Amino acid sequence: MHTKATATTGWNDYDYDDDFELERIATVGDGFERGAALHGLRIRVQAQAFRSGRVTAVLSGVTLDLRDAALAPEGATIHVQSALSGIDILVPPDWDITCDVDAICSGVGERRRAPKSAEPRPRLRIAGMVVAGGLSVR
C-alpha cells in the first residue's frame, strides 16, 4: 500500500511520499551511536559539548544534522561506516572539518564555504570507510 503522510516534528517539517517512514532521532548527550539498514535515518544533535558519534549505514540514507550543536573544547570525532549508502553531514559554517575517510568506489566531498579566520575554530574530525556510496559534508 502506497501512502502519503506529513511528518511534523517541529524541526524540518516536510511532506514525503513513500512506503516507509523516515526514522528520526534527536540527541542532547555528548555522543551517540546509531545504525540504519534498509531505511532512512535522520539524526539531529543538539549537544552543547559534543564529543563523538558513530554512524553505520547499509543500503540506506542518513542525514546527520549538527547545526544546533556546539563542539567540546577539544573538538569531536564522528566515525562512519557505510556500504551502498549515502550519508549527509550538516555542520555550522564556522567549524573546521578534517576528513579521514577511506572511499572505495565512492565519493567523499565537502560542499560548503567556511569563512576564513585567524582565530582557532571548533574542529570536527570525520573518520571511517565508505564503500559504494557517498559522504557529503555541507
N, C-alpha and C positions, 0 to 999 in steps of 0.2 A: 504494500500500500504506500503510495507516494503522498507525503503530507507537506503542508506549508505551515510554518509557525513563525511567531515573532518572539525573539528572545529579549527579555527585558531584565537586565542585571544592574542597571544604574551606571555601568561603565562600559560602554560600547554596545549600545542598543542597536540592533540591526535585524533585518528580515533575512531569513535563509530558506532555501527551498531544497530540502534534502531528505533522504530516507533515515539518516542518523543524526542525532543531536550532538552538537559540539560540547565536549566536557570542559567546564570552566572551573579553575581553581584560583582562589585569592589567598595570598600568604603575607603575614606580617612578621614572621620569625626571621632570624638572621640567616637561614638557609632552607633549602628544600631539596627533595628528590622525587621526581615524577617520571612516569613512563607512559607511552602510548603505543598501541599496536592495533592497526586496522581501524583507527578512528582519529578524529581531530581533537586537539587539546590546546587550550588557551590558559596560560599561567600569568597572573598579574601579581607582581611582587611589590609590596608597599613597605618593606622593612626600612627602617631608618639607620640601620648599621648592618647592611647586607654583607655577608662574608663568602657564602658558597652556594652553589646549586649544581644539580645533576639532572640531565635530561636524556632519556633513552627513547628513540623513536624507530618503529619498524612499520613500514607500509602505512605511514600516517603523515599528518601535517601538524606542526606545533608552532605556536606563537608564544614567545616569552616577552612579556611587557614589563620593562624595568623603569619606565619613565616616571613613576611615582616613588621610586626607591632612592635611597642615599647609601653610598658605599661606606663600609667601615674605614677608619683612617688608614689602615694598611692595604686597602683595596679588597678585591674579591675575585674568585675564580669560578667559572662555570664549566663543568665537564659535559661534553656532548658525545653521544654515541648514536649514530643514525645509519639506517640501511633502507634504501628505497624510499626515502622520506625527505621532506623539506622542513627546515627549522628557520623561523624568522625571529631575530632578537631585536627588540625596540629599546633604544637607550637614549638618555638625555644627551643633548648636543655638547655638553661641557665635559664629558668623560673621555679619557684616553682609553683606547681599545688595543689589546695585543691578542693576535690570533695565532695559536699554536695548534692548528688543526690539520691532520693528515686527510687529504682528499683523494679518494680512489674512484675514478670515473664520476667525479662530482665537481661542483662549483662552490667556491667559498668567496664571498665578497662583502665589502663594506660600502654601503651606498649612503653616505652622509657626509656633510661638510662640517667638521668640528672647527670652532673658532680657534685661531692661533693665539696662544697666551704664554707669557714668560713665567707666570706663577704656576706652581705644581697643581695638577688637577687629579681628580679621582681616577684610578686605573682599574679597568676590568680586564681580566685575562680569560680568554676562551680557549679551552684545550679539548682534544679528543680526536674522533675519527668520523668521517662522513663517507659512506660507500654508496655509490649510485644514487645520489640525491643532491641536496643543496643546503647551504647555510648562508643566510643573509643577515648582516648587521646594519640596521638603519635607524 
